[in-house]
């Protein structure tokens, strides 16, 4: 398929990008790994395509909190020395399994989060780690907790004229561990069920699931995993039935929690 005709602007500054997004039906272009496909199918027909490629929302920095630029690509997360701590291992573990080499070199963190595919991997990691997202518009800046950002399939808390510019992750205390485990669809690579878990030194745990419902789901203290899963409105489709997805969710959740606990002990040695 060939995309419909569209005006194109490669923004040189954030202000220029935000002003362009004030136009009705404007659409931001980051890495394009999700957007280009729906443009070609004409599922999306924006009035203007605002290319963010020249904006400086890249890189990873650690200064008490972990800051990930929205235009950082997945490959950066797989190589960042800041993510070698067992407490943050879920981020690298998730990023290394996204797409293929080409997708990891071009796909952006912010673009994927804003796209909000219900089978996307990283939202579960962001929720489990208690991240928040920095959002900008011509009216100013605000932050949105990852746990409140995803409203449904391809639906988020972003207004049409807003951009997600960064992800901020509170660094878990020493003696914490995290993990991400998924079962992928063999053709698409998207998660049929994925789980991100964090184990803290005081015994607290957090868990978030993806791929099983219209939006990622958080289970704060999954002491009774089956009871928690029973309350989730799990969907089924031609790839996996509701019953099978619920079963997979329990499997990946247990594996992620176990691995996070193992890494908690490794993190104690790492930070000693």
Secondary structure, 3 states (H helix, E strand, C coil): CCCCCCEEEECCCHHHHHHHCCCCCEEEECCCCCHHHHHHCCCCCCCEEEECCCCCCCCEEECCEEEEECCCEHHHHHHCHHHCCHHHHHHHHHHCCCCCHHHHHHCEHHHHHHHCCCCCCHHHHHHHCCCEEEEEECCEEEEEEHHHCEEECCEECCCCCCEEEEEEEECCCCCCEEEEEEEECCCCCCEEEEEEEEECCCCCEEEEEECCCCCCEEECCCCCHHHHHHCCCCCCCCCCCHHHHHHHHHHHHHHHHHHHHHHHHHHHHHCC
